[in-house]
């Protein structure tokens, strides 16, 4: 059974940092690209970042480029999202997803507020 468990969300002040983790199980993690999405209240879910199966290729939404970094550890079966210089508009529930598969985590709330 595929499981994706996000953690690391919380409340942070503008300009602060958070590191999200997504622990995967139930499939061959190292064979799949992974994605982070987010959904803010009243808005559609949007792609934030993606990483290839071996980690050599990454993509980012324009809104987070230069501030967020996606990475993965194929030994620990975990994908990460390092979020720096956070802004109030980054407030959302963040989800990890297996690329090209309908497997989602439960989400972790990130709130950026003073």
Secondary structure, DSSP 8 states (H G I E B T S, - for coil): --EEEEE--EEE-TT--EEEEEEEESS-GGGS-EEEEEE-TTS--EEEEEE-SSS--EEE-TTTTTTEEEEEETTTTEEEEEE-S--GGG-EEEEEEETTS--B---EEEEE--
